[in-house]
């Protein structure tokens, strides 16, 4: 059974940083790409960043240069390092495995002064 558990969200001021974590279980982690999505109130869920099984990364234009996706295969964890946060980054952030339809519960990120 695929399980994805996100953590690390919180309240941060504009310009601040946060690191999100997603602990994965129930599948062979090293075989799959992993992604972070986010959903702001009243908006559709959008893809933020992806990392392939080989470590190649891709980012939404809105976060390029500010966010970094990383994976630690030994810990079965994918991270989203976020810096220079903006008000519009406020959302619930979810991770997802490319091979499965399951979603975690998400972690709330609120950027506010």
C-alpha positions as CSV (number, residue, x, y, z in Angstrom):
1,X,0.0,0.0,0.0
2,X,1.5,3.3,-1.1
3,X,1.9,5.8,1.7
4,X,3.1,9.4,1.3
5,X,3.5,11.5,4.4
6,X,4.3,15.2,4.0
7,X,5.7,17.4,6.7
8,X,7.5,20.6,7.3
9,X,4.9,23.2,6.4
10,X,4.2,26.3,8.5
11,X,3.9,30.0,8.7
12,X,6.7,32.0,7.2
13,X,7.3,35.6,6.3
14,X,7.8,36.7,2.7
15,X,11.4,36.1,1.7
16,X,11.8,33.3,4.2
17,X,12.6,29.6,3.7
18,X,11.1,26.2,4.5
19,X,12.0,22.6,3.7
20,X,9.2,20.2,3.1
21,X,9.7,16.4,3.5
22,X,7.7,13.5,2.0
23,X,8.3,10.1,3.5
24,X,7.3,7.3,1.1
25,X,6.6,3.6,1.7
26,X,4.8,0.8,0.0
27,X,6.7,0.8,-3.3
28,X,10.2,0.5,-4.6
29,X,11.2,4.1,-4.1
30,X,14.3,4.1,-6.4
31,X,12.2,3.1,-9.4
32,X,10.0,6.1,-9.6
33,X,10.0,9.8,-10.2
34,X,8.6,11.9,-7.5
35,X,6.8,15.2,-7.7
36,X,5.6,18.1,-5.5
37,X,2.2,19.7,-6.2
38,X,0.4,22.5,-4.5
39,X,-3.2,23.7,-4.3
40,X,-4.0,27.2,-3.2
41,X,-7.6,28.1,-2.0
42,X,-10.0,28.3,-4.9
43,X,-7.4,27.1,-7.4
44,X,-6.6,23.8,-9.1
45,X,-3.8,21.6,-8.0
46,X,-0.6,22.5,-9.9
47,X,2.7,20.7,-10.5
48,X,5.6,22.5,-8.7
49,X,8.6,20.2,-9.2
50,X,9.6,16.8,-10.4
51,X,12.7,14.6,-9.8
52,X,13.2,11.4,-11.9
53,X,14.5,8.2,-10.5
54,X,17.9,9.2,-12.0
55,X,17.8,12.6,-10.2
56,X,16.9,14.9,-13.1
57,X,14.7,17.8,-12.1
58,X,12.1,20.0,-13.6
59,X,10.3,23.0,-12.1
60,X,7.3,25.2,-12.8
61,X,8.3,28.6,-14.1
62,X,6.8,30.3,-11.0
63,X,9.3,28.6,-8.7
64,X,12.5,28.2,-10.8
65,X,15.5,29.5,-9.0
66,X,13.7,29.6,-5.7
67,X,12.7,25.9,-5.0
68,X,14.9,22.8,-5.1
69,X,13.6,19.2,-5.2
70,X,15.9,16.6,-3.8
71,X,15.6,12.9,-3.0
72,X,17.3,10.7,-0.5
73,X,16.9,7.1,-1.7
74,X,18.3,5.6,1.5
75,X,15.7,7.4,3.5
76,X,12.9,7.0,0.9
77,X,12.3,10.7,1.3
78,X,11.8,13.5,-1.2
79,X,12.4,17.1,-0.1
80,X,11.3,20.5,-1.4
81,X,13.7,23.2,-0.3
82,X,11.8,26.6,-0.7
83,X,13.5,29.9,-0.5
84,X,12.6,33.5,-1.3
85,X,9.0,32.6,-0.5
86,X,6.2,34.9,-1.8
87,X,2.7,35.4,-0.7
88,X,1.5,33.5,-3.8
89,X,3.4,30.4,-2.6
90,X,0.7,29.9,0.0
91,X,-0.9,26.6,-0.6
92,X,-1.3,23.0,0.6
93,X,1.7,21.1,-0.7
94,X,1.5,17.4,-1.7
95,X,4.0,14.9,-2.9
96,X,3.2,12.2,-5.4
97,X,4.9,9.2,-6.9
98,X,4.8,9.0,-10.6
99,X,3.7,5.4,-10.8
100,X,0.6,5.7,-8.5
101,X,-2.5,7.7,-8.1
102,X,-2.2,8.0,-4.3
103,X,-1.9,11.4,-2.6
104,X,-0.7,12.2,0.9
105,X,-2.6,14.4,3.3
106,X,-0.5,17.5,2.3
107,X,1.2,20.1,4.4
108,X,0.1,23.7,4.7
109,X,2.5,26.5,3.7
110,X,1.4,30.0,4.6
111,X,3.5,33.0,3.5
112,X,2.3,36.1,5.4
113,X,3.7,39.2,7.0
